[in-house]
Amino acid sequence: MRPAADPPGRAPGLGAEPAEGTGTVAQMRRALGRQLAAMRNRTGLSQWELAPLTGYSRSTLSDAELGRHRPRREFWLRCDELLRADGRLVASYDRIEAGQPAGREPAGSPAATQACPHCRRPIAVLVVPAAPGQPS
């Protein structure tokens, strides 16, 4: 049996999943999980080796890598630190939680919505522009 052809407009081997940042939250979580797995593999660590360093179980780490689990921000902070990801994992997590695709900034209005770091519910945040002449 021949494998199904890739849908038009998709890179070969990616199946029906759209490019990172353009799909559903579930697809974005899977992309973040693949990013975590790739970084872990580059360091030469197994899930069994990385999990205790994060303070989470191996199954939680595995589920996060597959996009099946929604660990708290602390998990991503710890993984980011351990894998020396320079904030990339946390930034991706924050974009997903805020419902923002990659490359988009909050709307120009004085209020924007972010996820509460404790309960993940949307909260309004006042966006204060930098004073003229000040770095933003």
Backbone as a printed PyTorch tensor [residue, N CA C, xyz], in Angstrom:
tensor([[[ 0.8360, -1.1720,  0.0000],
         [ 0.0000,  0.0000,  0.0000],
         [ 0.8860,  1.2430,  0.0000]],

        [[ 0.5690,  2.1980, -0.8530],
         [ 1.3360,  3.4270, -0.9590],
         [ 0.8830,  4.4390,  0.0730]],

        [[ 1.8170,  5.2000,  0.6890],
         [ 1.3890,  6.2240,  1.6400],
         [ 0.6210,  7.3190,  0.9250]],

        [[-0.2690,  7.9620,  1.6550],
         [-1.0680,  9.0460,  1.0850],
         [-0.1540, 10.1900,  0.6610]],

        [[-0.5430, 10.8540, -0.4280],
         [ 0.2420, 11.9920, -0.9150],
         [ 0.0820, 13.1670,  0.0320]],

        [[ 1.0980, 14.0030,  0.0620],
         [ 1.0210, 15.2030,  0.8900],
         [ 0.0110, 16.1610,  0.2830]],

        [[-0.7970, 16.8240,  1.1170],
         [-1.7710, 17.7750,  0.5980],
         [-1.0660, 18.9260, -0.1160]],

        [[-1.7400, 19.5360, -1.1000],
         [-1.1270, 20.6610, -1.7990],
         [-0.7800, 21.7740, -0.8200]],

        [[ 0.3460, 22.4300, -1.0570],
         [ 0.7510, 23.5440, -0.2040],
         [ 1.4740, 23.1330,  1.0590]],

        [[ 1.6860, 21.8530,  1.2590],
         [ 2.3820, 21.3730,  2.4490],
         [ 3.7490, 20.8410,  2.0400]],

        [[ 4.6940, 20.9860,  2.9200],
         [ 6.0140, 20.4280,  2.6530],
         [ 5.9270, 18.9110,  2.7000]],

        [[ 6.7200, 18.2120,  1.8990],
         [ 6.6830, 16.7420,  1.9170],
         [ 6.9530, 16.1990,  3.3140]],

        [[ 6.1840, 15.1860,  3.6910],
         [ 6.3860, 14.5170,  4.9650],
         [ 5.6950, 15.1680,  6.1440]],

        [[ 5.0240, 16.3000,  5.9350],
         [ 4.3680, 16.9620,  7.0530],
         [ 2.8980, 16.5960,  7.1550]],

        [[ 2.3820, 15.8450,  6.2260],
         [ 0.9910, 15.4300,  6.3000],
         [ 0.0500, 16.6130,  6.2850]],

        [[-1.0250, 16.5200,  7.0480],
         [-2.0570, 17.5520,  7.0170],
         [-1.8270, 18.6680,  8.0140]],

        [[-0.7350, 18.6410,  8.7270],
         [-0.5060, 19.6500,  9.7610],
         [ 0.0670, 20.9200,  9.1510]],

        [[-0.5530, 22.0800,  9.3960],
         [-0.0380, 23.3240,  8.8490],
         [ 1.2550, 23.7470,  9.5120]],

        [[ 1.8850, 24.7650,  8.9290],
         [ 3.1400, 25.2850,  9.4760],
         [ 2.9210, 25.7950, 10.8780]],

        [[ 3.9830, 25.7630, 11.6840],
         [ 3.9180, 26.2140, 13.0740],
         [ 3.4060, 27.6450, 13.1490]],

        [[ 2.5000, 27.8900, 14.0910],
         [ 2.0000, 29.2320, 14.3050],
         [ 0.7820, 29.5560, 13.4750]],

        [[ 0.3910, 28.6690, 12.5330],
         [-0.7550, 28.9790, 11.7000],
         [-1.9380, 28.0820, 11.9990]],

        [[-1.7860, 27.1020, 12.8600],
         [-2.8410, 26.1310, 13.0910],
         [-3.5750, 26.3570, 14.3890]],

        [[-4.1960, 25.3000, 14.8120],
         [-4.9580, 25.3320, 16.0440],
         [-4.0220, 25.3060, 17.2400]],

        [[-4.5770, 25.5500, 18.4000],
         [-3.7850, 25.4880, 19.6270],
         [-3.1780, 24.0950, 19.7840]],

        [[-3.9380, 23.0590, 19.4740],
         [-3.4190, 21.6860, 19.6000],
         [-2.2190, 21.4830, 18.6850]],

        [[-2.2800, 22.0110, 17.4800],
         [-1.1630, 21.8780, 16.5480],
         [ 0.0460, 22.6770, 17.0480]],

        [[-0.2180, 23.8490, 17.6300],
         [ 0.8720, 24.6570, 18.1730],
         [ 1.5250, 23.9510, 19.3620]],

        [[ 0.7130, 23.2680, 20.1860],
         [ 1.2660, 22.5090, 21.3130],
         [ 2.1350, 21.3520, 20.8150]],

        [[ 1.6960, 20.6840, 19.7580],
         [ 2.5000, 19.5900, 19.1960],
         [ 3.8160, 20.1330, 18.6400]],

        [[ 3.7630, 21.2930, 17.9980],
         [ 4.9880, 21.8980, 17.4650],
         [ 5.9470, 22.2630, 18.5950]],

        [[ 5.4070, 22.7920, 19.6910],
         [ 6.2400, 23.1100, 20.8590],
         [ 6.8440, 21.8340, 21.4310]],

        [[ 6.0620, 20.7710, 21.4960],
         [ 6.5640, 19.4870, 21.9870],
         [ 7.6910, 18.9440, 21.1220]],

        [[ 7.5420, 19.0750, 19.7910],
         [ 8.6120, 18.6260, 18.8870],
         [ 9.8770, 19.4530, 19.1000]],

        [[ 9.6870, 20.7490, 19.3550],
         [10.8270, 21.6330, 19.6260],
         [11.5510, 21.1710, 20.8950]],

        [[10.7840, 20.8520, 21.9400],
         [11.3620, 20.3610, 23.1890],
         [12.1250, 19.0540, 22.9440]],

        [[11.5120, 18.1190, 22.2240],
         [12.1550, 16.8310, 21.9570],
         [13.4450, 17.0120, 21.1600]],

        [[13.4310, 17.9020, 20.1830],
         [14.6270, 18.1400, 19.3760],
         [15.7480, 18.7190, 20.2350]],

        [[15.4150, 19.6580, 21.1000],
         [16.4360, 20.2510, 21.9810],
         [16.9780, 19.2070, 22.9590]],

        [[16.0920, 18.3890, 23.4910],
         [16.5280, 17.3340, 24.4230],
         [17.4470, 16.3480, 23.7060]],

        [[17.0740, 15.9490, 22.5030],
         [17.9000, 15.0070, 21.7370],
         [19.2660, 15.5970, 21.3990]],

        [[19.3050, 16.8970, 21.0720],
         [20.5870, 17.5480, 20.7550],
         [21.5380, 17.5370, 21.9500]],

        [[20.9860, 17.5760, 23.1560],
         [21.8450, 17.5490, 24.3440],
         [22.2710, 16.1300, 24.7060]],

        [[21.6610, 15.1460, 24.0440],
         [22.0170, 13.7570, 24.3090],
         [21.3160, 13.1680, 25.5200]],

        [[20.2860, 13.8550, 26.0210],
         [19.5580, 13.3530, 27.1870],
         [18.3500, 12.5350, 26.7580]],

        [[18.0840, 11.4730, 27.4870],
         [16.8500, 10.7130, 27.2830],
         [15.7440, 11.3630, 28.1170]],

        [[14.5140, 10.9530, 27.8710],
         [13.4110, 11.4340, 28.7090],
         [13.6360, 11.0280, 30.1550]],

        [[14.1590,  9.8160, 30.3630],
         [14.4090,  9.3290, 31.7160],
         [15.4550, 10.1750, 32.4270]],

        [[16.4210, 10.7230, 31.6830],
         [17.4690, 11.5390, 32.2870],
         [17.0090, 12.9780, 32.5370]],

        [[16.2410, 13.5440, 31.5940],
         [15.8100, 14.9350, 31.7360],
         [14.6910, 15.0920, 32.7600]],

        [[13.7710, 14.1580, 32.8000],
         [12.5950, 14.2940, 33.6630],
         [12.9360, 14.6140, 35.1220]],

        [[13.8060, 13.8630, 35.7900],
         [14.0740, 14.1880, 37.1950],
         [14.7270, 15.5630, 37.3740]],

        [[15.4490, 16.0260, 36.3640],
         [16.0660, 17.3480, 36.4570],
         [15.0180, 18.4600, 36.4250]],

        [[13.8830, 18.1810, 35.7590],
         [12.8050, 19.1730, 35.6660],
         [11.9130, 19.1460, 36.9030]],

        [[11.9340, 18.0180, 37.6210],
         [11.0270, 17.8680, 38.7520],
         [ 9.6800, 17.2950, 38.3340]],

        [[ 9.5800, 16.8380, 37.0900],
         [ 8.3490, 16.2410, 36.5790],
         [ 8.6370, 14.7960, 36.1940]],

        [[ 7.5890, 14.0060, 36.0160],
         [ 7.7660, 12.5980, 35.6700],
         [ 8.1350, 12.4360, 34.2000]],

        [[ 8.6650, 11.2720, 33.8710],
         [ 9.0010, 10.9670, 32.4870],
         [ 7.7510, 10.9670, 31.6200]],

        [[ 6.6410, 10.4780, 32.1500],
         [ 5.4100, 10.4470, 31.3520],
         [ 4.8900, 11.8620, 31.0810]],

        [[ 5.0610, 12.7790, 32.0230],
         [ 4.6660, 14.1670, 31.7960],
         [ 5.5310, 14.7720, 30.6980]],

        [[ 6.8350, 14.5090, 30.7570],
         [ 7.7440, 15.0040, 29.7270],
         [ 7.3660, 14.4300, 28.3650]],

        [[ 7.0990, 13.1390, 28.3120],
         [ 6.7060, 12.4830, 27.0660],
         [ 5.4190, 13.1000, 26.5160]],

        [[ 4.4240, 13.2720, 27.3840],
         [ 3.1510, 13.8510, 26.9480],
         [ 3.3350, 15.2890, 26.4580]],

        [[ 4.2150, 16.0480, 27.0970],
         [ 4.4890, 17.4200, 26.6510],
         [ 5.1330, 17.3970, 25.2680]],

        [[ 6.0600, 16.4620, 25.0460],
         [ 6.7270, 16.3570, 23.7490],
         [ 5.7500, 15.9660, 22.6440]],

        [[ 4.6970, 15.2610, 22.9950],
         [ 3.6870, 14.8480, 22.0240],
         [ 2.5390, 15.8600, 21.9160]],

        [[ 2.5770, 16.8880, 22.7410],
         [ 1.5070, 17.8880, 22.7130],
         [ 0.2180, 17.4100, 23.3400]],

        [[ 0.2930, 16.3420, 24.1360],
         [-0.9120, 15.7730, 24.7560],
         [-1.1480, 16.2930, 26.1610]],

        [[-0.2080, 17.0340, 26.6940],
         [-0.3110, 17.5010, 28.0790],
         [-0.0600, 18.9950, 28.0890]],

        [[-0.6130, 19.6770, 29.0550],
         [-0.4710, 21.1190, 29.1570],
         [ 0.2210, 21.4750, 30.4690]],

        [[ 1.5450, 21.2440, 30.5280],
         [ 2.2410, 21.5590, 31.7800],
         [ 2.2420, 23.0590, 32.0460]],

        [[ 2.4190, 23.3980, 33.2930],
         [ 2.4690, 24.8120, 33.6910],
         [ 3.7150, 25.4960, 33.1330]],

        [[ 3.6860, 26.8030, 33.1860],
         [ 4.7960, 27.6150, 32.6790],
         [ 6.1070, 27.2450, 33.3660]],

        [[ 6.0520, 26.8550, 34.6410],
         [ 7.2560, 26.4880, 35.3860],
         [ 7.9800, 25.3140, 34.7190]],

        [[ 7.2220, 24.3800, 34.1580],
         [ 7.8070, 23.2450, 33.4420],
         [ 8.6480, 23.7500, 32.2680]],

        [[ 8.0680, 24.6640, 31.4840],
         [ 8.7590, 25.1840, 30.3040],
         [ 9.9560, 26.0410, 30.7050]],

        [[ 9.8260, 26.7930, 31.7940],
         [10.9630, 27.5710, 32.2960],
         [12.1250, 26.6480, 32.6530]],

        [[11.8040, 25.5720, 33.3560],
         [12.8400, 24.6280, 33.7910],
         [13.5020, 23.9500, 32.5940]],

        [[12.6820, 23.4930, 31.6350],
         [13.2340, 22.8600, 30.4320],
         [14.0890, 23.8520, 29.6500]],

        [[13.6140, 25.0760, 29.5400],
         [14.3500, 26.1190, 28.8300],
         [15.7210, 26.3190, 29.4510]],

        [[15.7450, 26.3720, 30.7790],
         [16.9980, 26.5730, 31.5100],
         [17.9310, 25.3700, 31.3370]],

        [[17.4040, 24.1680, 31.5310],
         [18.2280, 22.9570, 31.4730],
         [18.7820, 22.6990, 30.0720]],

        [[17.9850, 23.0310, 29.0520],
         [18.3910, 22.7540, 27.6770],
         [19.0620, 23.9570, 27.0110]],

        [[19.2470, 25.0200, 27.8120],
         [19.8850, 26.2490, 27.3180],
         [19.2180, 26.7310, 26.0350]],

        [[17.9040, 26.8910, 26.1160],
         [17.1030, 27.2650, 24.9470],
         [16.9690, 28.7780, 24.7700]],

        [[17.6090, 29.5540, 25.6140],
         [17.6050, 31.0200, 25.4910],
         [16.2000, 31.6250, 25.4300]],

        [[15.2720, 31.0390, 26.1630],
         [13.9270, 31.5960, 26.2340],
         [12.9950, 31.1730, 25.1200]],

        [[13.4510, 30.3670, 24.1860],
         [12.6100, 29.9830, 23.0430],
         [11.4210, 29.1230, 23.4530]],

        [[11.6350, 28.1650, 24.3630],
         [10.5220, 27.3050, 24.7850],
         [ 9.4630, 28.1080, 25.5280]],

        [[ 9.9000, 28.9560, 26.4360],
         [ 8.9600, 29.7660, 27.2230],
         [ 8.2160, 30.7450, 26.3230]],

        [[ 8.9220, 31.3430, 25.3630],
         [ 8.2710, 32.2850, 24.4430],
         [ 7.1900, 31.5810, 23.6210]],

        [[ 7.4850, 30.3850, 23.1500],
         [ 6.4840, 29.6270, 22.3940],
         [ 5.2970, 29.2800, 23.2830]],

        [[ 5.5700, 28.8350, 24.5040],
         [ 4.5000, 28.5190, 25.4550],
         [ 3.6280, 29.7520, 25.7080]],

        [[ 4.2750, 30.8960, 25.9510],
         [ 3.5330, 32.1240, 26.2310],
         [ 2.6550, 32.5310, 25.0480]],

        [[ 3.1660, 32.3720, 23.8140],
         [ 2.3630, 32.6960, 22.6270],
         [ 1.1340, 31.8060, 22.5470]],

        [[ 1.3180, 30.5190, 22.8370],
         [ 0.1850, 29.5890, 22.7960],
         [-0.8470, 29.9770, 23.8460]],

        [[-0.3870, 30.2290, 25.0580],
         [-1.3140, 30.5790, 26.1450],
         [-2.0310, 31.9020, 25.8870]],

        [[-1.3590, 32.8220, 25.2270],
         [-1.9740, 34.1130, 24.9330],
         [-2.8190, 34.0430, 23.6640]],

        [[-2.7650, 32.9140, 22.9600],
         [-3.5440, 32.7730, 21.7390],
         [-2.9850, 33.5860, 20.5940]],

        [[-1.6710, 33.8210, 20.6010],
         [-1.0230, 34.6400, 19.5880],
         [-0.1050, 33.8050, 18.7310]],

        [[-0.2790, 33.8260, 17.4140],
         [ 0.6700, 33.1380, 16.5480],
         [ 2.0420, 33.7890, 16.6060]],

        [[ 3.0500, 33.0510, 16.2080],
         [ 4.4140, 33.5800, 16.2010],
         [ 4.4910, 34.8160, 15.3270]],

        [[ 5.2870, 35.7970, 15.7750],
         [ 5.5150, 36.9810, 14.9870],
         [ 4.4850, 38.0780, 15.1670]],

        [[ 3.4390, 37.8560, 15.9430],
         [ 2.4280, 38.8880, 16.1540],
         [ 2.6290, 39.5440, 17.4910]],

        [[ 2.4410, 40.8230, 17.5220],
         [ 2.5250, 41.5790, 18.7600],
         [ 1.1130, 41.8990, 19.2150]],

        [[ 0.9090, 42.2560, 20.4790],
         [-0.4150, 42.6190, 20.9390],
         [-0.9690, 43.7780, 20.1260]],

        [[-2.2790, 43.8600, 20.0610],
         [-2.9480, 44.9310, 19.3340],
         [-2.5090, 46.2860, 19.8650]],

        [[-2.6380, 47.3100, 19.0440],
         [-2.1810, 48.6350, 19.4110],
         [-3.0280, 49.3180, 20.4600]],

        [[-4.0760, 48.6920, 20.9150],
         [-4.9160, 49.3020, 21.9420],
         [-4.1850, 49.3060, 23.2790]],

        [[-4.6130, 50.1630, 24.2160],
         [-3.9210, 50.2180, 25.5000],
         [-4.1280, 48.9680, 26.3520]],

        [[-5.0500, 48.1020, 25.9990],
         [-5.2530, 46.8750, 26.7660],
         [-5.0470, 45.6810, 25.8550]],

        [[-4.4240, 44.6570, 26.3600],
         [-4.2260, 43.4060, 25.6380],
         [-4.6210, 42.2830, 26.5800]],

        [[-4.7930, 41.0910, 26.0400],
         [-5.1620, 39.9450, 26.8600],
         [-3.9840, 38.9930, 26.9530]],

        [[-3.7220, 38.5150, 28.1580],
         [-2.6920, 37.5110, 28.3850],
         [-3.2820, 36.4320, 29.2750]],

        [[-2.5830, 35.3000, 29.3370],
         [-3.0160, 34.2320, 30.2300],
         [-2.4370, 34.4840, 31.6160]],

        [[-3.2670, 34.3040, 32.6300],
         [-2.8010, 34.4110, 34.0110],
         [-1.7350, 33.3320, 34.2360]],

        [[-0.5860, 33.6780, 34.8080],
         [ 0.4660, 32.6750, 34.9970],
         [ 0.0970, 31.5800, 35.9930]],

        [[-0.9270, 31.7930, 36.7860],
         [-1.3020, 30.8000, 37.7960],
         [-2.4280, 29.8920, 37.3430]],

        [[-3.4750, 30.4820, 36.7370],
         [-4.6450, 29.6740, 36.3860],
         [-4.8840, 29.5890, 34.8830]],

        [[-4.1010, 30.3290, 34.0940],
         [-4.1770, 30.3300, 32.6310],
         [-5.4430, 30.9610, 32.0680]],

        [[-6.2560, 31.5860, 32.8950],
         [-7.4410, 32.2680, 32.3740],
         [-7.0080, 33.5720, 31.7190]],

        [[-7.7380, 34.0030, 30.6830],
         [-7.3900, 35.2750, 30.0530],
         [-7.5790, 36.4330, 31.0330]],

        [[-6.6310, 37.3320, 31.0450],
         [-6.7260, 38.5260, 31.8770],
         [-6.3730, 39.7380, 31.0240]],

        [[-6.9690, 40.8770, 31.3170],
         [-6.6440, 42.1100, 30.6050],
         [-5.3750, 42.6890, 31.2000]],

        [[-4.5000, 43.1580, 30.3410],
         [-3.2360, 43.7320, 30.7700],
         [-3.1140, 45.1090, 30.1380]],

        [[-2.7760, 46.0920, 30.9320],
         [-2.5760, 47.4390, 30.4250],
         [-1.2250, 47.5130, 29.7360]],

        [[-1.2230, 47.9500, 28.4970],
         [ 0.0110, 48.0900, 27.7390],
         [ 0.3950, 49.5620, 27.7750]],

        [[ 1.5080, 49.8660, 28.4000],
         [ 1.9620, 51.2410, 28.5420],
         [ 3.0900, 51.4700, 27.5520]],

        [[ 2.8820, 52.3450, 26.5640],
         [ 3.9500, 52.6040, 25.5980],
         [ 5.1270, 53.3120, 26.2650]],

        [[ 6.3010, 53.0910, 25.7210],
         [ 7.5020, 53.7310, 26.2500],
         [ 7.4150, 55.2340, 26.0090]],

        [[ 7.9760, 56.0030, 26.9160],
         [ 8.0080, 57.4470, 26.7700],
         [ 8.8660, 57.8110, 25.5640]],

        [[ 8.5690, 58.9130, 24.8790],
         [ 9.3760, 59.3070, 23.7410],
         [10.8540, 59.3720, 24.1230]],

        [[11.6860, 58.8090, 23.2750],
         [13.1160, 58.8200, 23.5360],
         [13.5970, 57.6760, 24.4140]],

        [[12.6790, 56.8980, 24.9760],
         [13.0370, 55.7700, 25.8270],
         [12.9910, 54.4820, 25.0160]],

        [[13.8960, 53.5450, 25.2800],
         [13.8320, 52.2600, 24.5610],
         [12.5650, 51.5090, 24.9410]],

        [[11.9990, 50.8110, 23.9650],
         [10.7540, 50.0860, 24.2530],
         [11.0050, 48.6790, 24.6990]]])
